Amino acid sequence: MSSHNLIREGRKRLGMSEQQFADTLGVSRGAVQQWEKPGGTAPIRHAWPTC
């Protein structure tokens, strides 16, 4: 599974919207959207909570 799918599935598993996830991580909703796009990646410090 690619990183953008892992991030999206992790967020959904937590039951969070993009905005809730962004607020929790201290980033913008746009950053979450970029991470969840095919080819998107997040810095490990932000992606780790979804694992």
PyMOL commands that set and color helices and strands:
alter all, ss='L'
color gray80, all
select helices_A, chain A and resi 3-13+18-25+29-36+44-50
alter helices_A, ss='H'
color red, helices_A
deselect
rebuild
show_as cartoon
